[in-house]
Amino acid sequence: MAGFFKQAIRNFVLGPTTDPYPFGETFLPETYRGILTYDSDLCIGCSTCEHVCPTNAIKVEEKEDGSGISFAFWMNTCTFCGNCVFFCPTKAITQAPNFHTARPQDEKYELTANGEVNLVKCAECDKMIPPFNEILLERAYGEVTDEIRMKAALCPDCRRRLHFERLYL
């Protein structure tokens, strides 16, 4: 019992040990996994994030007019597991050090992150394809040459035809 009183007096003298949140700043570890942020400039529309999301909080769909891909993320179903961040090849999805997820009742089903990836035309046949990303090219090839950039701007069919012509003609 003496240990209890000693600890109680020590705590009384030192003051509170909790953070003053919500009336002041609070501590967040560097590796805190908060709400998702999405950068559509880095996204290539591969939909890997949608496939690895265990709660189906992410939807990637082709736009009705065929001009691109739309991205939608629902905060209320996300468990902040970080799978989408880990598996995103271009790091278009990140987790911000923000834990404020409270929303008014009438906004609880609204999207918290959405964006669009516009398709680009193939350099040869004008077929619409996802844009290539310089980050992925550097990761795959190390040094990115003009020839690699030219091939990345082609659709799979034109790229296949180009390789066939170089090998057999």
Secondary structure as GFF3:
##gff-version 3
##sequence-region A 1 169
A	DSSP	alpha_helix	2	14	.	.	.	ID=ss1
A	DSSP	beta_strand	36	38	.	.	.	ID=ss2
A	DSSP	alpha_helix	48	52	.	.	.	ID=ss3
A	DSSP	beta_strand	58	62	.	.	.	ID=ss4
A	DSSP	beta_strand	68	73	.	.	.	ID=ss5
A	DSSP	three_ten_helix	75	77	.	.	.	ID=ss6
A	DSSP	alpha_helix	83	87	.	.	.	ID=ss7
A	DSSP	beta_strand	93	95	.	.	.	ID=ss8
A	DSSP	three_ten_helix	105	107	.	.	.	ID=ss9
A	DSSP	beta_strand	113	118	.	.	.	ID=ss10
A	DSSP	beta_strand	120	121	.	.	.	ID=ss11
A	DSSP	beta_strand	128	129	.	.	.	ID=ss12
A	DSSP	alpha_helix	134	141	.	.	.	ID=ss13
A	DSSP	alpha_helix	146	152	.	.	.	ID=ss14
A	DSSP	alpha_helix	156	168	.	.	.	ID=ss15
###
